[in-house]
Amino acid sequence: MNDPVIRRIAAHTEATMDEIAYSINRTARALGVGRSTIYKLIKTGQVDALKIGTRTLITTESIARLTEVHRSN
């Protein structure tokens, strides 16, 4: 299992499947920001994005990491 995406999926898979990624729109709603802010966060590497087909998804792990960093400041 050298593929980091597969490792991440395996790490998040339990008896019940938790969501491992959110859409751009859902991430923006959850954080209370606009879509353009999410794209800026992707560009600056503050959140991890997965591209699956035409969809761009943001990992829940990176959302949690981002909120934790901002919560501590």
N, C-alpha and C positions, 0 to 999 in steps of 0.2 A: 504494500500500500504506500507507494511513493507520492501519489497524487494528493496534494494538500486539500483539495475540495472533498475527496473521498474520506480522508482522515477527519476532516471537520464534520462531515455528515455522520460518520461512524461515532464520533465523540458525542454527538448530540442525540443519537438514536437511543431510546430507552424502550421500555415495554409499551409506553404510549409515545407517539411521535409528537415532539414539541416543534413548533415552527422555528426554523433556523434562519429564515430570511423574510424580509418584508419588501413590498413594492415601494417605489419612490413615493407614491401618494400616501401610502399608509405610514411610512416613516416620517414624512413631513407632518401628517396629522398628529402622530404620536409625540413628536417633539415640539409641535406648535410653531413650525416654521414653514416657509414656502419651498416649493420644489427646487427653485434655483439655489437655495441654500444647501439643499441635500446634494445637488450636483457639485457645488463648491467644496463640500466636505469630502466627496469622493475624489475630486481633483487634487485636493491637498493631502489626501491619504489619511484623513481623520476617521473615515469609516471605510469598511471593506465592502466592495461591490462584486456581485457575481453576475455574469452575463449568461443567460440561458435563452437561446434563440434571440428574439428581439426584446426580451424583458431584461431589465436591470433590477437586481434585487440587492438589498442591503442586509448583511448578516446581523442577526439579533445580538450576537456576541460583540460586534463592533459598536452597536448602538448602546449596549450596556456599558462598554468601556468608555465611550464618549460622555455619557451622562455621569459616570463615576468621576471622571476627570474634572468635569465642570461643577460637580457637587462639592468636591474637595476645595475648589478655589474660592 
